[in-house]
Amino acid sequence: MNYQAYIEKFKPSRIKKAVVDEITAANNSNSVIALSLALGAFLAFSPAWGFHTALAILLAVLFRLNKVLVLITVNISSIPPLFPIILLAGYQVGTFAFTGAFQSEVPDLMNLKTLGENYLQFAIGSLLLASGVGALFFIVIYFLLKRFR
């Protein structure tokens, strides 16, 4: 098997071109494309670990959105360096929502016991963060599409 040819398919430039082609060639309105990307971003930042993809497909079908675009953005949380950042951001937003200040010493959230003890704070923070990221995605993508499509 020629692994080099297989690896060539996953170069960042080819992935970027495929994503841009999917967005610009979609037979949907600008609002449907923006909602599809925003839903994926919302789910990526939500605390529904392990269910992101299933929820993305279910909600995309339910709301008649572009399934490919939802699946592209829901996988943002699968990028290894982003996972701890998303985890920490959700926890800090939850801390701010409950106490009005950010916490200077963050517990080890990669430990499941510690995460379980702080789950409510993390879940609320993640939902708030996900809502903000989803709304920001919708606004930015919608106006970019309106301007350039």
Backbone hydrogen bonds in HBPLUS format (Angstrom, degrees):
<---DONOR---> <-ACCEPTOR-->    atom                        ^
c    i                          cat <-CA-CA->   ^        H-A-AA   ^      H-
h    n   atom  resd res      DA  || num        DHA   H-A  angle D-A-AA Bond
n    s   type  num  typ     dist DA aas  dist angle  dist       angle   num
A0007-ILE N   A0003-TYR O   2.84 MM   4  6.11 156.1  1.90 154.1 160.1     1
A0008-GLU N   A0004-GLN O   3.02 MM   4  6.21 146.9  2.13 143.3 152.2     2
A0009-LYS N   A0006-TYR O   3.24 MM   3  5.59 143.2  2.38 103.3 112.4     3
A0010-PHE N   A0007-ILE O   3.00 MM   3  5.53 154.3  2.06 115.6 123.0     4
A0014-ARG N   A0011-LYS O   3.03 MM   3  5.37 122.4  2.38 107.4 121.5     5
A0015-ILE N   A0011-LYS O   3.01 MM   4  6.31 158.8  2.06 158.1 164.9     6
A0016-LYS N   A0012-PRO O   2.88 MM   4  6.01 163.7  1.90 150.3 154.7     7
A0017-LYS N   A0013-SER O   3.04 MM   4  6.17 158.1  2.09 139.3 145.3     8
A0018-ALA N   A0014-ARG O   2.95 MM   4  6.15 155.7  2.01 144.5 151.0     9
A0019-VAL N   A0015-ILE O   2.95 MM   4  6.21 157.7  2.00 152.4 158.2    10
A0020-VAL N   A0016-LYS O   2.92 MM   4  6.13 169.8  1.93 155.8 158.6    11
A0021-ASP N   A0017-LYS O   2.84 MM   4  5.94 158.8  1.89 147.2 153.8    12
A0022-GLU N   A0018-ALA O   2.94 MM   4  6.09 152.6  2.02 141.4 148.8    13
A0023-ILE N   A0019-VAL O   2.99 MM   4  6.27 154.1  2.05 150.0 156.9    14
A0024-THR N   A0020-VAL O   2.92 MM   4  6.11 172.7  1.92 157.4 159.2    15
A0025-ALA N   A0021-ASP O   2.85 MM   4  5.69 149.0  1.95 144.4 152.5    16
A0033-ILE N   A0029-SER O   3.06 MM   4  6.38 162.3  2.09 155.8 160.5    17
A0034-ALA N   A0030-ASN O   2.91 MM   4  6.08 165.3  1.93 149.8 154.3    18
A0035-LEU N   A0031-SER O   2.84 MM   4  5.92 155.8  1.90 141.4 148.6    19
A0036-SER N   A0032-VAL O   2.89 MM   4  5.99 150.8  1.98 142.3 150.3    20
A0037-LEU N   A0033-ILE O   3.05 MM   4  6.33 164.2  2.07 153.2 156.1    21
A0038-ALA N   A0034-ALA O   2.89 MM   4  6.01 154.2  1.95 145.2 153.4    22
A0039-LEU N   A0035-LEU O   2.84 MM   4  5.92 156.4  1.90 146.8 152.4    23
A0040-GLY N   A0036-SER O   3.17 MM   4  6.38 161.4  2.20 145.5 150.2    24
A0041-ALA N   A0037-LEU O   3.02 MM   4  6.26 155.7  2.08 144.9 151.4    25
A0042-PHE N   A0038-ALA O   2.84 MM   4  6.04 159.2  1.88 149.6 155.6    26
A0043-LEU N   A0039-LEU O   2.94 MM   4  6.17 167.6  1.96 154.0 156.6    27
A0044-ALA N   A0040-GLY O   2.94 MM   4  6.08 146.1  2.06 141.7 151.5    28
A0045-PHE N   A0041-ALA O   3.20 MM   4  6.44 146.0  2.33 146.9 153.6    29
A0046-SER N   A0043-LEU O   3.27 MM   3  4.93 147.5  2.39  91.9 101.3    30
A0051-PHE N   A0048-ALA O   3.05 MM   3  5.58 158.1  2.10 133.4 138.6    31
A0055-LEU N   A0051-PHE O   2.81 MM   4  5.85 167.5  1.83 160.3 164.4    32
A0056-ALA N   A0052-HIS O   2.81 MM   4  5.92 152.5  1.88 146.0 154.7    33
A0057-ILE N   A0053-THR O   2.99 MM   4  6.23 164.7  2.02 153.5 155.8    34
A0058-LEU N   A0054-ALA O   3.00 MM   4  6.13 169.3  2.01 150.7 154.2    35
A0059-LEU N   A0055-LEU O   2.84 MM   4  5.90 171.5  1.85 153.5 156.3    36
A0060-ALA N   A0056-ALA O   2.90 MM   4  5.89 152.7  1.98 143.0 151.3    37
A0061-VAL N   A0057-ILE O   2.98 MM   4  6.14 158.3  2.03 150.7 155.7    38
A0062-LEU N   A0058-LEU O   2.90 MM   4  6.06 163.1  1.93 148.1 153.7    39
A0063-PHE N   A0059-LEU O   2.87 MM   4  5.90 162.8  1.90 147.9 151.6    40
A0065-LEU N   A0060-ALA O   2.80 MM   5  4.75 161.1  1.84 141.2 147.0    41
A0064-ARG N   A0061-VAL O   3.25 MM   3  4.93 154.8  2.32  96.1 103.5    42
A0070-VAL N   A0066-ASN O   3.11 MM   4  6.38 157.9  2.16 151.7 158.3    43
A0071-LEU N   A0067-LYS O   2.98 MM   4  6.14 161.1  2.01 147.4 152.5    44
A0072-ILE N   A0068-VAL O   2.93 MM   4  6.17 144.2  2.06 144.9 155.0    45
A0073-THR N   A0069-LEU O   3.22 MM   4  6.48 167.1  2.24 151.1 152.1    46
A0074-VAL N   A0070-VAL O   2.95 MM   4  6.05 148.0  2.05 149.2 158.9    47
A0076-ILE N   A0073-THR O   3.18 MM   3  5.50 162.3  2.21 113.9 114.6    48
A0078-SER N   A0075-ASN O   3.05 MM   3  5.10 154.2  2.12 101.6 109.8    49
A0079-ILE N   A0076-ILE O   3.26 MM   3  5.82 168.8  2.27 115.5 118.9    50
A0082-LEU N   A0079-ILE O   2.92 MM   3  5.57 138.4  2.10 123.3 135.2    51
A0086-ILE N   A0082-LEU O   2.84 MM   4  6.05 161.0  1.87 164.2 169.2    52
A0087-LEU N   A0083-PHE O   2.98 MM   4  6.16 160.2  2.02 152.1 157.8    53
A0088-LEU N   A0084-PRO O   2.88 MM   4  6.02 166.0  1.90 147.3 150.9    54
A0089-ALA N   A0085-ILE O   2.85 MM   4  5.95 160.7  1.88 147.9 154.0    55
A0090-GLY N   A0086-ILE O   2.98 MM   4  6.09 161.3  2.02 146.5 151.3    56
A0091-TYR N   A0087-LEU O   3.07 MM   4  6.29 157.8  2.12 146.2 152.5    57
A0092-GLN N   A0088-LEU O   2.88 MM   4  6.11 164.0  1.91 153.6 157.8    58
A0093-VAL N   A0089-ALA O   2.94 MM   4  6.09 158.0  1.99 149.6 155.5    59
A0094-GLY N   A0090-GLY O   3.03 MM   4  6.16 154.3  2.10 142.1 149.3    60
A0095-THR N   A0091-TYR O   2.86 MM   4  6.16 152.2  1.94 147.8 156.1    61
A0096-PHE N   A0092-GLN O   2.90 MM   4  6.12 159.6  1.94 146.3 151.5    62
A0097-ALA N   A0093-VAL O   2.87 MM   4  6.09 150.7  1.95 143.4 152.0    63
A0098-PHE N   A0094-GLY O   2.98 MM   4  6.18 151.0  2.07 147.9 154.6    64
A0099-THR N   A0095-THR O   2.82 MM   4  5.85 164.6  1.84 155.9 160.6    65
A0100-GLY N   A0096-PHE O   2.81 MM   4  4.52 140.2  1.96 118.4 128.9    66
A0109-LEU N   A0107-PRO O   2.88 MM   2  5.76 105.2  2.45 117.5 101.8    67
A0111-ASN N   A0108-ASP O   3.26 MM   3  5.77 162.2  2.30 110.2 115.5    68
A0115-LEU N   A0111-ASN O   2.94 MM   4  6.17 163.0  1.97 157.6 163.2    69
A0116-GLY N   A0112-LEU O   2.85 MM   4  5.92 152.3  1.93 140.9 148.5    70
A0117-GLU N   A0113-LYS O   3.06 MM   4  6.35 147.6  2.17 145.1 153.2    71
A0118-ASN N   A0114-THR O   3.23 MM   4  6.48 136.4  2.43 140.7 151.6    72
A0118-ASN N   A0115-LEU O   3.14 MM   3  5.16 132.3  2.38  96.4 109.2    73
A0119-TYR N   A0116-GLY O   3.42 MM   3  4.90 166.6  2.44 100.5  99.9    74
A0122-PHE N   A0118-ASN O   2.99 MM   4  6.20 159.8  2.03 152.6 159.2    75
A0123-ALA N   A0119-TYR O   2.63 MM   4  5.76 165.0  1.66 160.6 164.4    76
A0124-ILE N   A0120-LEU O   2.98 MM   4  6.09 172.2  1.98 153.7 155.5    77
A0125-GLY N   A0121-GLN O   3.07 MM   4  6.10 161.5  2.11 141.9 147.8    78
A0126-SER N   A0122-PHE O   2.76 MM   4  5.90 155.7  1.82 149.9 157.1    79
A0127-LEU N   A0123-ALA O   2.97 MM   4  6.15 158.1  2.02 147.7 153.2    80
A0128-LEU N   A0124-ILE O   2.99 MM   4  6.23 157.9  2.04 149.9 156.1    81
A0129-LEU N   A0125-GLY O   2.83 MM   4  6.00 163.6  1.86 150.2 155.4    82
A0130-ALA N   A0126-SER O   2.71 MM   4  5.79 160.8  1.75 147.6 153.8    83
A0131-SER N   A0127-LEU O   2.94 MM   4  6.05 152.4  2.02 140.1 147.2    84
A0132-GLY N   A0128-LEU O   3.06 MM   4  6.34 159.0  2.10 147.8 153.0    85
A0133-VAL N   A0129-LEU O   2.86 MM   4  6.11 165.1  1.88 157.7 161.9    86
A0134-GLY N   A0130-ALA O   2.84 MM   4  5.88 162.0  1.87 147.4 153.0    87
A0135-ALA N   A0131-SER O   2.94 MM   4  6.07 160.9  1.98 145.9 151.2    88
A0136-LEU N   A0132-GLY O   2.92 MM   4  6.06 159.4  1.96 146.6 152.8    89
A0137-PHE N   A0133-VAL O   2.84 MM   4  6.02 159.9  1.88 150.4 156.0    90
A0138-PHE N   A0134-GLY O   2.95 MM   4  6.20 163.7  1.98 149.0 153.2    91
A0139-ILE N   A0135-ALA O   2.99 MM   4  6.22 172.3  2.00 154.7 156.2    92
A0140-VAL N   A0136-LEU O   2.96 MM   4  6.05 174.2  1.96 156.2 158.1    93
A0141-ILE N   A0137-PHE O   2.91 MM   4  5.85 166.9  1.92 154.6 158.7    94
A0142-TYR N   A0138-PHE O   2.86 MM   4  5.76 160.3  1.89 148.4 155.0    95
A0143-PHE N   A0139-ILE O   3.10 MM   4  6.20 167.0  2.12 147.7 151.2    96
A0144-LEU N   A0140-VAL O   2.95 MM   4  6.10 152.1  2.03 148.1 156.6    97
A0145-LEU N   A0141-ILE O   2.84 MM   4  5.98 163.3  1.87 153.1 157.5    98
A0146-LYS N   A0142-TYR O   2.85 MM   4  6.03 155.1  1.92 145.2 153.1    99
A0147-ARG N   A0143-PHE O   3.00 MM   4  6.02 145.5  2.12 135.6 144.1   100
A0148-PHE N   A0144-LEU O   2.89 MM   4  5.99 164.1  1.92 153.4 157.5   101
A0149-ARG N   A0145-LEU O   2.85 MM   4  5.03 144.5  1.97 140.1 142.0   102
